[in-house]
Amino acid sequence: GFSRNPFIWNNKLKREDGFLRIVLGLGTRAVDRVSRDYPRMIGLSHPLIRPEKTARDIIRYSQQFIDVIDLEEGEVKSVPVSEVLTCDFPGYQYIASVDEGDYVKPVFSLGSQIPPEDLVLTFDNLLKNTDFAKIMKTILKKLERHYGRPVDIEFTVELIPGYPKPSFKIYLLQCRPLSNRDWDPNIVVPQNIPKQDQVFTSNRIVPQGIVDRIKYIVYIDPERYIQTHDNSLRLDLARIVSRLNKQLEGADFILMGPGRWGSSNADLGVKISYADIYNTSMLIEIAIPRNGADPELSYGTHFFQDLVETNIYPLALFPENAETVFNKAFFDQAPNQLASLLPQYSDLSDYIKVISVPEVSQGRLLRVVMSANHNQALAYLHQYED
């Protein structure tokens, strides 16, 4: 648990109310990155607002395995959720929901026999029908107040049946000041950067962090993307992104493109999956107004948990906003490296550009400073000493 929420996927969430990652079983699956498995992420200001929108994504990003202690063999094992979570599991109605195909519903009746393979670990009733989230928010606020700075904790919870609500025993295993990697309170967006060195700024749902030494920018021109209605061309752009993701592995690069990355509707954004972008340092969505209104961006929520687990920063840009900077001339005038990296796609150079930052900035690199406290982000050209 964090007393400050480092991960904001909805503008209703409040950073100061804290954040939890919870799992069933041993906490190793909450603390350690586990391939293809996920904890439940909870913004304590609004515990029921989750990154996932569809039943398919809720199931995909739910916990699939439970770490347990095998008492007979005396060792820790990972077993499928369906082997442990059945209708006989104490308090299962608070931690599980039912997969109904097109939707996921809470457990309403304790008498119903639900096949274990249809149970999904969501913790929805725990968050909706108990005081758990309120208690954890109080604990985190009190600890932060006494430590004098944001904290992170590890804890376990014992659910004790009761009527009309269960009670809890909460065991605090560890508490420490939140690390600078997770929440650096000293991040300040510089105010003295010359206008010609500023590449873009943002002031909506800004995460907390710094991305240094960015060498390449993969940029899909939002206006050209929107103007084309050729779906095969749009799919080619998605393939190029996937290939560049592999080609630029080991290089520090960021992805910038129109609308919602990962949307299933190519009209709304580039139709890619997390497997196509996992090497990037940032995933930046550029809003281009249609019919006079800004489109709703996803802030990375199509694969938000993957971004969180691999420290990829999502960021939204609104170039038409008078308060923000978007140096369009920088993107338009920079030479395109696409043909040298993927010559077979050189005919799409008008739509997608690979910018070598040092080549267009006298050896400088891109730096992005993001302050969640001030809801400000600035990307600028910076001369590193080494």
Secondary structure as GFF3:
##gff-version 3
##sequence-region A 1 386
A	DSSP	three_ten_helix	15	17	.	.	.	ID=ss1
A	DSSP	beta_strand	19	22	.	.	.	ID=ss2
A	DSSP	alpha_helix	28	31	.	.	.	ID=ss3
A	DSSP	beta_strand	40	43	.	.	.	ID=ss4
A	DSSP	alpha_helix	55	60	.	.	.	ID=ss5
A	DSSP	beta_strand	65	70	.	.	.	ID=ss6
A	DSSP	beta_strand	75	80	.	.	.	ID=ss7
A	DSSP	alpha_helix	81	84	.	.	.	ID=ss8
A	DSSP	alpha_helix	92	95	.	.	.	ID=ss9
A	DSSP	beta_strand	96	99	.	.	.	ID=ss10
A	DSSP	beta_strand	104	106	.	.	.	ID=ss11
A	DSSP	three_ten_helix	116	118	.	.	.	ID=ss12
A	DSSP	beta_strand	119	121	.	.	.	ID=ss13
A	DSSP	alpha_helix	124	129	.	.	.	ID=ss14
A	DSSP	alpha_helix	132	147	.	.	.	ID=ss15
A	DSSP	beta_strand	151	160	.	.	.	ID=ss16
A	DSSP	beta_strand	167	177	.	.	.	ID=ss17
A	DSSP	three_ten_helix	195	197	.	.	.	ID=ss18
A	DSSP	beta_strand	198	202	.	.	.	ID=ss19
A	DSSP	beta_strand	209	214	.	.	.	ID=ss20
A	DSSP	beta_strand	216	220	.	.	.	ID=ss21
A	DSSP	alpha_helix	222	227	.	.	.	ID=ss22
A	DSSP	alpha_helix	231	247	.	.	.	ID=ss23
A	DSSP	beta_strand	253	258	.	.	.	ID=ss24
A	DSSP	three_ten_helix	274	276	.	.	.	ID=ss25
A	DSSP	beta_strand	282	286	.	.	.	ID=ss26
A	DSSP	three_ten_helix	301	303	.	.	.	ID=ss27
A	DSSP	alpha_helix	304	309	.	.	.	ID=ss28
A	DSSP	beta_strand	313	317	.	.	.	ID=ss29
A	DSSP	alpha_helix	328	333	.	.	.	ID=ss30
A	DSSP	alpha_helix	338	341	.	.	.	ID=ss31
A	DSSP	three_ten_helix	343	348	.	.	.	ID=ss32
A	DSSP	beta_strand	352	356	.	.	.	ID=ss33
A	DSSP	alpha_helix	357	360	.	.	.	ID=ss34
A	DSSP	beta_strand	365	371	.	.	.	ID=ss35
A	DSSP	beta_strand	376	382	.	.	.	ID=ss36
###
